[in-house]
Amino acid sequence: MLRMIGVVAQIKQVTAKAIKELYQTELADNQVLVNATKPEFEGDYTVVLFAFVKQLKTSPDALGQALGSHLVAQHPQLFTSFNVIKGFLNLVVANEYWLQFIAREHNNAAFGKKEKTGQTVMVEYSSPNTNKPLHLGHLRNNFLGWSIAEILKASGNEVIKTCIVNDRGIHICKSMLAWQLSANGSTPESSGIKGDHFVGDYYVQFETISKKETKEALDKLLEDNDLSLFNYDSTAQQKA
């Protein structure tokens, strides 16, 4: 029976049973709180003991020692050792348990999958910037997006994956204008330049020319001492 449920559920079940056998006190499995053991301590899973101290009329350390000894002795296929740290019972799960788990589940194509939820989820990734070359960071985002989509699918959702090719907006307008002004009909094929590099080059060209022309215009205004463009008449604005 224990092999058919998850390890946390098993720990809750055997802990509740151990408390009944040691202290003649009935507990529901869901009253037992089990967490992953903190990395600085030895153990795989931790049973939190404080909730039972008053009811069982014992100290956290005494309860932890009694429970740990009982669990290791009665369930050697599940636990190999334990330690008690300030009211937390840290349990080391037997390697044999994990080996049996892998042998049992590695061919189970349905492992970890849940019943259908009836919900549809769209996952959008990685939608790279069309004006810049692809790089390893885009692969990272692809893997993250695909992984999230597969997790949602295994959780019972209908998943739609999409990548938005965002070729609209000011960024593409800048590339297009620079191309119209200076490309002379050049294309990625005629220039031998990869498409995303080709578009990116004209985006950079626009920014370079724009900064140069902006600086020249500002210098000219300062030279002529014509700052009227920068004046703001709040009184006139209110009257209007």
C-alpha positions, 0 to 999 in steps of 0.5 A: 500500500505504501508504495502506491502513494507519494513519499510525503503522503507515506511519511504523513501516514506512518508518522500518524500511525507511530504517534498512535502506537507510541502515545495512544493518540489518534491523528489524521494524516493531514495533521502531520506537516512535512517539509523538504529538509533545509539544505544546511541539515542532514535529511530529505524530509522534515516532520514539524513537531511543535503542533503535537507537543502540548497534546502529547505532553512531551518536549519536542526533542523527546518526541523527535527522538521517540518518533525517529527511532520508531520510524527507522526501526519499523520502516527500514525500507523507507528510512535509514536515519534521522536527527532532531534539530529544535523540534524538527525531525529530519528523516533520511529516505533510504536509497532503496526506496528511490531505486524502487521508485525509479524502477517502477515508474521510469516506463510510466508515460503517464507519471506526474500527469493530472486529469484534464482541467478543461482550461486552455492556456496560451504560452507565448515565447520567446518572441525575439526582437526582429531588429537584433541577431538571435543569440544563446539567451534566446535559446534559454528563453525557448527552453523556459517557455517550452518547459512551462508549456509542458508542465501546464500540459501535464497539469491537465490544461490544453496548451497553445504555444505561440511566438509573436513576431513583433515587426511593428512599432517605432523600431521597425519604422527606424530600420525601414526609413534608414533602408529607404534612404540609403540601401539603394534596393539592397536585400539580405540576399544581394548583400549576403547578410543574414536577415536579422543582421541586415535589419539590425544594421539599418536600425543602428544606422538610423540611431547613428544618423539621428544622434548626429542630426540632433546634436547638429540641430541643438548646436545650431540653436545654441549658436544662434541663441534661439531657445524659443523652442524650449520656452513654455508659457504656462499663462498662455496655455491656461488662456487657451 
